[in-house]
């Protein structure tokens, strides 16, 4: 699940207002070393999950073969995400490299409290003391088109790597991005593996192959549209579309609307498995519409989301972030078969009151009509509260401190059989730009 549903609004503004120079990006190349950047993002994360009622199938055992059960998972870790990006060599075709290094260190955990998804767990149920992964990609640039081969993060709505824990997912494959036409971004990808957030072995997500193509076009500075298609071998075919509109009513007021829709159908072995096991073949549409009104420091958002057709909206093997739907929030995605859900959200930006960097958010989402195999009217709800402060100046400039609390309730086991629970995350993040 993602916490970036309004990213397309920012994209709408930037894509619509950017001006493409006559000279291409490659014409302005300064060199492999001269344009290099190197950054390390450090993330300290405390994660607590308290199950409030016994889930379907009972509590998980503390370790394999144990009769001791646990209802609370609680861990703290320190993650380092290092990224070196070279510039491009000069000439008609520029060449460069990107290098990624990831390290996760356990600060606090125990056999009885492991299982938050921050660390790999051993057979004894304990979290590893540390884990690391990394990779590199070679890149080529012609004019304003970049071809990249190797390990790389992805943000396409049909193939997006997840970064909701200590370390992000890391896909491996080929991507191409083109900005040759003013206001139009085209991209495609061929990916054959992805390393999960809390794993280090190659293709721990079980991805065989994903191919996608799509783009974003700014019709006007206020209106953008997106269209993508992807095929994930032995799972599904997926089409995604988005329309985003923003409008300034005055200096202090604005409106924003965002519509997203996915169409997903089982394919290959995924279809054969469903037919063999007499399980649901995916053939559904999942869509959301959200509107936001901003006045001064306050933003009020309402959203509606629905899944129609057969099966839940499926994602995960094609990236844990591949769900650009409004009601995919901290704990639940409200994406079950037949489910409809509403969200009310409030944001407060304290910069208006003389405290730049401080913000608050709270939202409530309620879902009903979900088909969980037992009833076709299963219900769930979630309440999220978040406070964030980003230091604006001084030696700790850009250090962000965040508190996120989620309360999730469902007596019907909508969220993959999960019980009701409370979650708390304390996050301190510091981006250090070395080059």
C-alpha positions as CSV (number, residue, x, y, z in Angstrom):
1,X,0.0,0.0,0.0
2,X,1.1,3.5,-0.6
3,X,1.1,6.9,1.1
4,X,1.5,8.9,-2.1
5,X,-2.0,9.1,-3.5
6,X,-1.7,12.8,-4.3
7,X,1.6,12.4,-6.1
8,X,-0.2,12.7,-9.4
9,X,-1.4,16.2,-8.4
10,X,2.2,17.3,-8.0
11,X,3.0,15.7,-11.3
12,X,0.1,17.5,-12.9
13,X,1.5,20.9,-11.8
14,X,5.1,20.2,-12.7
15,X,4.4,18.5,-16.0
16,X,2.0,21.2,-17.0
17,X,4.2,24.2,-16.2
18,X,7.7,22.9,-17.1
19,X,9.2,24.4,-20.2
20,X,11.4,22.3,-22.4
21,X,14.5,24.1,-23.7
22,X,15.5,23.9,-27.3
23,X,18.7,22.1,-26.3
24,X,18.2,18.6,-25.0
25,X,19.3,17.3,-21.6
26,X,22.1,15.4,-23.3
27,X,23.4,18.5,-25.1
28,X,23.9,20.0,-21.6
29,X,25.8,17.0,-20.2
30,X,28.8,18.1,-18.2
31,X,30.4,14.7,-17.8
32,X,30.4,11.4,-15.9
33,X,32.1,12.8,-12.8
34,X,31.1,16.4,-13.0
35,X,27.3,15.7,-12.8
36,X,27.6,13.0,-10.2
37,X,25.5,12.9,-7.0
38,X,25.8,10.8,-3.9
39,X,23.3,10.7,-1.1
40,X,22.5,8.5,2.0
41,X,19.0,8.5,3.4
42,X,19.0,7.3,7.0
43,X,15.7,6.0,8.5
44,X,15.1,5.1,12.1
45,X,11.8,3.3,12.5
46,X,10.0,2.0,15.5
47,X,7.0,-0.2,14.6
48,X,4.4,-1.7,17.0
49,X,1.4,-3.8,16.0
50,X,-1.1,-4.8,18.7
51,X,-3.8,-7.4,17.6
52,X,-7.0,-6.6,19.4
53,X,-8.9,-9.8,18.7
54,X,-7.8,-13.2,17.5
55,X,-7.4,-13.4,13.7
56,X,-8.8,-16.1,11.5
57,X,-6.6,-19.2,12.1
58,X,-5.5,-18.0,15.5
59,X,-2.5,-16.0,16.6
60,X,0.9,-16.8,15.0
61,X,3.3,-18.9,17.1
62,X,6.4,-17.3,18.5
63,X,8.5,-19.8,16.5
64,X,8.0,-22.9,14.4
65,X,6.5,-25.7,16.4
66,X,5.9,-23.6,19.4
67,X,2.6,-23.5,21.3
68,X,3.4,-20.0,22.7
69,X,1.3,-17.4,20.8
70,X,1.9,-13.7,20.4
71,X,-0.5,-10.8,19.9
72,X,2.0,-8.0,19.8
73,X,4.8,-7.4,17.3
74,X,7.3,-4.6,18.2
75,X,10.6,-3.8,16.6
76,X,13.1,-1.0,16.0
77,X,15.6,-0.7,13.2
78,X,18.0,1.6,11.5
79,X,18.1,1.7,7.7
80,X,20.6,3.2,5.3
81,X,19.8,3.8,1.7
82,X,22.9,5.0,-0.3
83,X,22.5,6.1,-3.9
84,X,25.3,7.2,-6.3
85,X,24.2,8.6,-9.6
86,X,26.8,9.5,-12.1
87,X,26.4,12.1,-14.7
88,X,26.4,11.3,-18.4
89,X,29.4,11.3,-20.6
90,X,29.4,14.0,-23.3
91,X,28.5,13.2,-26.9
92,X,25.5,12.1,-28.9
93,X,24.8,9.2,-26.5
94,X,25.7,9.7,-22.9
95,X,26.7,6.8,-20.6
96,X,26.5,6.6,-16.9
97,X,25.9,4.4,-13.9
98,X,23.7,4.3,-10.8
99,X,24.7,2.3,-7.7
100,X,22.4,1.4,-4.8
101,X,23.5,0.2,-1.4
102,X,21.0,-0.8,1.3
103,X,21.7,-1.8,5.0
104,X,19.2,-2.6,7.7
105,X,20.4,-2.9,11.4
106,X,18.2,-4.3,14.2
107,X,18.2,-2.1,17.3
108,X,15.4,-3.9,19.2
109,X,13.5,-7.1,18.7
110,X,12.9,-10.4,20.3
111,X,11.6,-13.9,19.4
112,X,8.2,-13.0,20.9
113,X,8.0,-9.6,19.2
114,X,9.3,-10.2,15.7
115,X,7.1,-10.1,12.6
116,X,6.6,-6.4,11.8
117,X,8.1,-6.8,8.4
118,X,11.2,-4.8,9.2
119,X,13.7,-7.7,9.2
120,X,14.2,-11.2,7.8
121,X,13.3,-13.8,10.4
122,X,15.2,-17.0,11.0
123,X,13.7,-20.5,11.7
124,X,13.7,-19.8,15.4
125,X,11.4,-16.8,14.9
126,X,14.1,-14.2,15.7
127,X,14.9,-11.3,13.5
128,X,18.3,-11.1,11.9
129,X,20.8,-8.6,13.5
130,X,21.4,-7.0,10.1
131,X,20.8,-7.5,6.4
132,X,22.0,-5.8,3.3
133,X,21.3,-5.7,-0.5
134,X,22.2,-3.6,-3.4
135,X,22.9,-3.4,-7.1
136,X,23.8,-1.2,-10.0
137,X,22.4,-0.1,-13.3
138,X,24.1,1.2,-16.5
139,X,22.2,4.1,-18.2
140,X,22.3,5.6,-21.6
141,X,20.8,9.0,-22.7
142,X,20.0,10.2,-26.2
143,X,18.5,13.7,-26.3
144,X,15.8,13.6,-23.5
145,X,15.4,9.8,-23.5
146,X,17.0,7.6,-20.9
147,X,17.5,3.8,-21.1
148,X,18.5,2.1,-17.8
149,X,19.5,-1.6,-17.4
150,X,19.9,-3.2,-14.0
151,X,18.8,-2.5,-10.4
152,X,16.5,0.5,-10.1
153,X,13.5,1.8,-8.2
154,X,10.2,2.1,-10.1
155,X,7.2,4.5,-9.7
156,X,4.9,3.5,-12.6
157,X,1.3,3.0,-11.4
158,X,1.4,-0.6,-12.8
159,X,4.8,-1.5,-11.4
160,X,5.8,0.5,-8.3
161,X,8.4,-0.5,-5.7
162,X,7.3,-0.2,-2.1
163,X,9.2,1.8,0.6
164,X,6.9,1.5,3.6
165,X,9.2,-0.3,5.9
166,X,12.9,0.0,6.8
167,X,14.4,-0.6,3.3
168,X,12.6,-0.4,-0.1
169,X,11.9,-3.1,-2.6
170,X,14.6,-3.3,-5.3
171,X,13.5,-4.4,-8.8
172,X,15.8,-5.6,-11.6
173,X,15.2,-5.0,-15.3
174,X,15.2,-2.6,-18.1
175,X,13.3,0.8,-18.3
176,X,13.1,3.6,-20.8
177,X,11.8,7.1,-20.1
178,X,11.3,9.8,-22.7
179,X,10.5,13.5,-22.3
180,X,11.0,14.5,-26.0
181,X,7.6,16.1,-26.4
182,X,6.6,19.1,-24.3
183,X,4.3,18.1,-21.5
184,X,4.4,14.3,-22.4
185,X,6.3,11.7,-20.4
186,X,6.4,8.2,-21.9
187,X,7.9,5.2,-20.2
188,X,8.2,1.4,-20.5
189,X,9.8,-1.4,-18.6
190,X,10.8,-5.1,-18.7
191,X,11.5,-6.5,-15.3
192,X,12.3,-10.1,-14.4
193,X,12.9,-9.9,-10.6
194,X,12.4,-7.9,-7.5
195,X,13.9,-8.1,-4.0
196,X,11.4,-7.7,-1.2
197,X,11.7,-5.0,1.5
198,X,12.7,-7.4,4.3
199,X,14.6,-9.9,2.2
200,X,18.0,-10.1,0.5
201,X,17.7,-13.0,-1.9
202,X,17.2,-12.4,-5.6
203,X,13.5,-12.2,-6.7
204,X,12.1,-12.8,-3.2
205,X,8.8,-11.4,-4.5
206,X,8.4,-14.3,-6.9
207,X,8.2,-12.1,-10.0
208,X,8.7,-14.0,-13.2
209,X,8.3,-11.2,-15.7
210,X,6.5,-7.9,-16.0
211,X,6.3,-5.7,-19.1
212,X,4.6,-2.3,-19.1
213,X,4.2,0.8,-21.2
214,X,2.4,4.1,-20.5
215,X,2.7,7.8,-20.1
216,X,1.5,11.0,-18.6
217,X,0.3,14.0,-20.6
218,X,-0.4,17.6,-19.4
219,X,-3.3,18.8,-21.5
220,X,-3.1,22.2,-19.7
221,X,-1.2,23.4,-16.6
222,X,-4.2,22.3,-14.6
223,X,-5.2,19.1,-16.3
224,X,-3.2,15.9,-16.8
225,X,-4.1,12.3,-17.8
226,X,-2.3,9.0,-17.5
227,X,-2.7,5.7,-19.3
228,X,-0.7,2.5,-18.6
229,X,-0.8,-1.2,-19.5
230,X,1.1,-4.1,-17.9
231,X,1.3,-7.8,-18.2
232,X,2.7,-9.8,-15.3
233,X,3.4,-13.3,-16.5
234,X,1.4,-16.1,-14.8
235,X,-0.6,-13.5,-12.8
236,X,-2.6,-10.8,-14.6
237,X,-3.0,-8.2,-17.3
238,X,-3.6,-4.7,-15.9
239,X,-4.7,-1.4,-17.4
240,X,-4.6,1.9,-15.5
241,X,-6.0,5.3,-16.2
242,X,-5.9,8.6,-14.3
243,X,-7.3,12.1,-14.7
244,X,-6.1,14.9,-12.4
245,X,-7.3,18.5,-12.3
246,X,-6.1,21.3,-10.0
247,X,-7.5,24.8,-10.0
248,X,-6.5,27.8,-7.9
249,X,-9.5,29.8,-6.8
250,X,-7.4,32.5,-5.3
251,X,-4.0,32.9,-3.6
252,X,-5.3,31.1,-0.5
253,X,-7.8,28.6,-2.0
254,X,-7.6,25.8,-4.5
255,X,-9.5,22.7,-5.7
256,X,-8.1,19.4,-6.7
257,X,-9.8,16.3,-8.2
258,X,-8.1,12.9,-8.8
259,X,-9.7,9.9,-10.6
260,X,-7.9,6.5,-10.8
261,X,-9.1,3.2,-12.3
262,X,-7.5,-0.2,-12.7
263,X,-8.9,-3.1,-14.9
264,X,-7.3,-6.4,-13.9
265,X,-7.8,-9.9,-15.5
266,X,-6.2,-13.2,-14.6
267,X,-3.7,-14.4,-17.2
268,X,-1.4,-17.4,-17.9
269,X,-0.9,-19.8,-15.0
270,X,-2.9,-17.4,-12.8
271,X,-5.9,-18.2,-14.9
272,X,-5.1,-21.9,-15.1
273,X,-4.7,-22.1,-11.3
274,X,-8.1,-20.5,-10.8
275,X,-9.8,-22.8,-13.2
276,X,-8.1,-25.9,-11.7
277,X,-8.8,-25.0,-8.0
278,X,-12.2,-23.6,-8.8
279,X,-11.2,-20.2,-7.2
280,X,-12.0,-16.7,-8.4
281,X,-10.6,-15.6,-11.7
282,X,-9.7,-12.0,-11.6
283,X,-11.8,-9.8,-13.8
284,X,-12.5,-6.6,-12.0
285,X,-12.4,-2.8,-12.1
286,X,-11.2,-0.9,-9.1
287,X,-11.6,2.9,-9.1
288,X,-11.5,5.9,-6.8
289,X,-12.4,9.5,-7.0
290,X,-11.2,12.1,-4.5
291,X,-11.6,15.8,-4.2
292,X,-9.7,18.3,-2.0
293,X,-10.5,21.9,-1.0
294,X,-7.6,23.9,0.4
295,X,-8.1,27.2,2.2
296,X,-5.0,28.8,3.9
297,X,-3.5,26.1,6.1
298,X,-6.5,23.7,5.9
299,X,-7.1,20.9,3.3
300,X,-10.4,19.0,3.4
301,X,-10.6,15.8,1.3
302,X,-13.4,13.4,0.5
303,X,-12.9,10.1,-1.5
304,X,-15.0,7.3,-2.8
305,X,-13.6,3.9,-3.9
306,X,-15.3,0.8,-5.3
307,X,-14.3,-2.6,-6.7
308,X,-16.6,-4.2,-9.2
309,X,-16.4,-7.6,-11.0
310,X,-14.8,-10.8,-9.8
311,X,-12.0,-11.0,-7.2
312,X,-10.1,-8.5,-5.1
313,X,-7.9,-5.9,-6.8
314,X,-4.6,-7.9,-7.0
315,X,-1.1,-6.5,-6.6
316,X,2.2,-7.2,-4.8
317,X,4.2,-9.4,-7.1
318,X,4.3,-6.5,-9.4
319,X,5.4,-4.2,-6.6
320,X,4.0,-3.4,-3.2
321,X,3.3,0.2,-4.3
322,X,1.2,-0.7,-7.3
323,X,-2.1,0.6,-5.9
324,X,-2.7,4.2,-6.8
325,X,-6.2,4.2,-5.2
326,X,-7.4,6.8,-2.8
327,X,-8.4,4.5,0.0
328,X,-5.2,2.5,0.1
329,X,-4.0,3.8,3.4
330,X,-1.8,2.8,6.3
331,X,-3.2,-0.7,7.1
332,X,-6.0,-1.6,4.7
333,X,-6.5,-1.0,1.0
334,X,-10.3,-1.4,1.0
335,X,-9.8,-3.4,-2.2
336,X,-11.9,-6.6,-1.6
337,X,-14.3,-7.9,-4.2
338,X,-17.5,-5.8,-4.3
339,X,-16.2,-3.4,-1.6
340,X,-17.2,0.2,-1.6
341,X,-15.5,2.7,0.7
342,X,-15.6,6.3,1.8
343,X,-12.8,8.5,3.2
344,X,-12.9,11.8,5.0
345,X,-9.5,13.5,5.6
346,X,-8.2,16.7,7.1
347,X,-4.7,18.2,6.7
348,X,-3.2,21.2,8.6
349,X,-0.1,23.0,7.5
350,X,1.3,25.0,10.4
351,X,3.6,27.1,8.2
352,X,0.6,29.5,7.8
353,X,0.8,30.0,11.6
354,X,4.5,30.7,11.6
355,X,5.8,27.1,12.2
356,X,7.1,26.0,8.8
357,X,7.8,22.2,8.6
358,X,5.1,21.2,11.0
359,X,2.0,19.4,9.7
360,X,-0.9,17.2,10.9
361,X,-3.2,14.8,9.2
362,X,-6.1,12.6,10.2
363,X,-8.5,10.5,8.1
364,X,-11.3,8.0,8.5
365,X,-12.1,5.3,6.0
366,X,-15.1,3.0,6.1
367,X,-15.8,0.1,3.8
368,X,-18.7,-2.3,3.3
369,X,-20.1,-4.8,0.8
370,X,-16.9,-6.8,0.7
371,X,-17.1,-10.5,-0.4
372,X,-14.7,-12.4,1.9
373,X,-15.9,-15.9,0.9
374,X,-18.2,-16.1,4.0
375,X,-20.4,-13.0,3.5
376,X,-20.8,-10.5,0.7
377,X,-21.4,-7.7,3.1
378,X,-18.2,-7.7,5.2
379,X,-17.3,-4.4,6.8
380,X,-14.1,-2.7,7.9
381,X,-12.9,0.8,9.0
382,X,-9.6,2.5,9.7
383,X,-8.6,5.8,11.4
384,X,-5.2,7.2,10.9
385,X,-3.5,10.1,12.7
386,X,-0.1,11.6,11.7
387,X,2.1,14.5,12.9
388,X,5.3,15.4,11.1
389,X,8.0,18.0,11.6
390,X,10.8,18.8,9.2
391,X,13.7,20.9,10.6
392,X,14.1,23.9,8.3
393,X,17.7,25.1,9.0
394,X,20.9,24.5,10.9
395,X,23.1,21.4,11.1
396,X,20.0,19.0,11.2
397,X,18.3,20.7,8.2
398,X,15.8,18.4,6.4
399,X,15.7,15.9,9.3
400,X,12.0,14.8,9.5
401,X,10.3,13.4,12.6
402,X,7.0,11.6,12.2
403,X,4.4,9.9,14.4
404,X,1.9,7.7,12.6
405,X,-0.9,5.9,14.4
406,X,-3.5,3.6,12.8
407,X,-6.6,2.0,14.3
408,X,-8.1,-0.8,12.2
409,X,-11.3,-2.7,13.0
410,X,-13.1,-5.6,11.2
411,X,-15.1,-8.4,12.7
412,X,-15.4,-10.0,9.3
413,X,-11.7,-10.6,8.4
414,X,-11.8,-8.4,5.3
415,X,-8.1,-7.6,5.2
416,X,-6.8,-11.1,4.2
417,X,-8.3,-12.7,7.3
418,X,-6.6,-10.2,9.6
419,X,-7.9,-9.3,13.0
420,X,-8.6,-5.8,14.4
421,X,-5.4,-4.1,15.4
422,X,-3.6,-0.9,16.5
423,X,-0.4,0.2,14.9
424,X,2.2,2.8,15.9
425,X,5.2,4.0,13.9
426,X,7.8,6.5,15.0
427,X,10.0,7.6,12.1
428,X,13.1,9.8,12.0
429,X,14.6,10.3,8.6
430,X,17.6,12.3,7.5
431,X,18.7,12.7,3.9
432,X,22.4,13.5,3.6
433,X,23.6,14.8,0.2
434,X,27.4,14.2,0.0
435,X,27.9,15.2,-3.6
